[in-house]
Structure formats: C-alpha cells, structure tokens
Amino acid sequence: MVLDDQIRAFLREDIGYFDLTATLLIDAELPGRFEMRAREPMTLAGLAAAARVFTFYDASIQVEVLARDGQQVDKGTTLLKIEGPARSILTAERTALNLAQHLSGIATVTATYIERIAGTRAQLIDSRKTTPGLRAMEKHAVACGGGRNHRLGLDNGIMLKDNHIAVCGSITAAVARARSSVPVLTKVEVECDRFDQVEEALAAGADVIMLDNMAVEEMQRAVAMVDGRVLLEASGGVRLETIRAIAETGVDFISVGRITQSSPALDIGLDDAE
C-alpha cells in the first residue's frame, strides 16, 4: 500500500532507531488516552492519514475518527480519540500531527480561494508546485478544500510551455508534433503570454490555452476572441487579492501554485484525555 510505504519512511525519518525520551520515561505497558483537537477553525485534510500513522506504528493502538477530510470545523473540535500504549502514541504523535497540520493548511487556504470566486464560472486548480514525496497527499488536500487537480504528473497530459515551444520552433510546430503521437483522449495545452500566441495556439488546434501572467485586460480580450472554442486557464502570480477580478474575465480555470507551495500549517494538538 502506497500510504503505508510513505508512513514507514516518515516514521523512520523521525524516530531513527528508537524514541529515546519515551523509552526512558514511559513503561511499555502504561496505557494512555489522548485526543487530537483543532486549535483554530479549519478545513480538514490528512485526518485519515494521521490516524493511520498511529495504527501503522503500533497495531494495538485504537483510533476513533470523529471528523472527516473536507469538513470545516471550529476551534476546539475533537478530531481523533487515540487509546493504547502511551509510549507508542507519543512516539508517533509528531508525524501524525505534521501531516494533519500541513494538509489542513492547504485545504483551508484552498477553501478561502474558492470563496473568492463563488458565482463565477472559473474553477480553481492546483499545479505541480508540490513538496517532493507529498504530491498525492497535497493534491488530495486541494480537493478537500473544494479545488480541482491539474496534472498529477508529467505523464498525465501535454503542456507545451515556452521552452518546449522554443525547442520546436513555434507553437504551430509544437502542437503538430504533439498531435502526431498523443493518445486520442489526452488534451494538449499551450502556454501563452502574448495575445498573438493565443491566436496561433487556437489556429494550431490546442485544446486548452494557458494565459500566463497576463493582465486582466488581456485575459478579457482573449476570452472574447476565443469565444468558448477552447478552454482557457489563467496562471501566474495569482493572489487572493486578485483572483476575483481574474475569475470575472470569464476564464474556465485559474491555477494557483501557492495553495500547495505556500500554505501555512495550522494548529492541531494532541492532548491528554485523562
């Protein structure tokens, strides 16, 4: 199982050979009861993974999951109840908390962006700007926050960016070369940062055109010219303060790298339930 393989690596990184503090201070047979609680309002993600950390490390630990990924919770909400050997629970604690805090941060920021574009046609999507080794989890967190996933990896679609186009010589040549071999159900997307490139990509038969770092006025012009013939994605430097204006241009998608790259971890704690 992929998740278990990741958790094994996470625990190995944190524990090393053994938890020196817990081993010296806590008898192996001493039972413990703890609760994982939200210490601020948030949209949850990574809760199932956090619960699995405890049971993977010690199968005798029992975890009651009281909330679900994608749920919005208030400060003080109990998310998990954990019961079992206190030494094992405290050894696995930090790894479980790190996952829940980091992924809930992404979900919460994603939900905030989603709120800003409510009522428009635009859909928020993520990017490949993820933490190495955590992409699947971070993209799951985006989905928990209400966003949609772009490519999961380089094998999931064709994205012709400026360097690809430069090597091929032109947008027209790059699209033609991609079309000659691409699977029939795979879309071809072209990155454009000028209006003349949008015209060329449309004429070349692109399925999706990315409007990269364009001003709002340029996006409006592109939307009017394309007139629904292909999907349009706005990308580059999108911030919470600017996303509403971008969405109101009529683009179909807005990709935001910072939701996975820069979201802060949220405050979740493990407290003694005795």
Order of alpha helices (4+ residues) and beta strands (2+ residues): alpha-alpha-beta-beta-alpha-beta-beta-beta-alpha-beta-alpha-beta-alpha-alpha-beta-alpha-beta-alpha-beta-alpha-beta-alpha-beta
